[in-house]
Amino acid sequence: MSSTVISVKLDDEVKTSAQEVAKSAGLTLSTLVNSYLRQVVSTRRIELYAPEPMTPKLESLIAQIEADLKAGKISKKFDSVDDFLADLKE
């Protein structure tokens, strides 16, 4: 199998972070890129993911939910919708 070299411009931070991710999986960045490109060719799909950063409001809501869980302020478990609706009527 012959191989070719490609040049890609990346932000330094992105490259370093990607190398860390690859290394944590026991791969090189080259192997990771090759694997992704093989997946694109095989599936004919390009899947990209860019998570939204946490907003202060979302962080606050999550902290409140975690506090409620620790304090036991959670709904009890129901075995059926009927049980749930009966509990709402109480």
C-alpha positions, 0 to 999 in steps of 0.5 A: 500500500502506498502512502501520501503526505498531506499538510493541514493548518491547525491551531496549535492548541487544537493540534496539541489537544488532539495529540493528547487524545490520540496518545490517551488511546495509544495512537498517534495523531497520524493514525487518528486522522487516517482512521477518521478518513477511512471511516468517512470513506467507508460510511460516506458520512462526515460527522462533526461535533462541537459542544456548546460551552457551559453558560453560567446559568446552566452551571447554576442549574446543574449545581442546584440539581446536584444539591437537591439530589444530595439533600434527597429532594428528588421524586420517588420512583414509580412503577407505572404512570397510574402510580405517578398520577395518583401521587400527583393528586395527593 
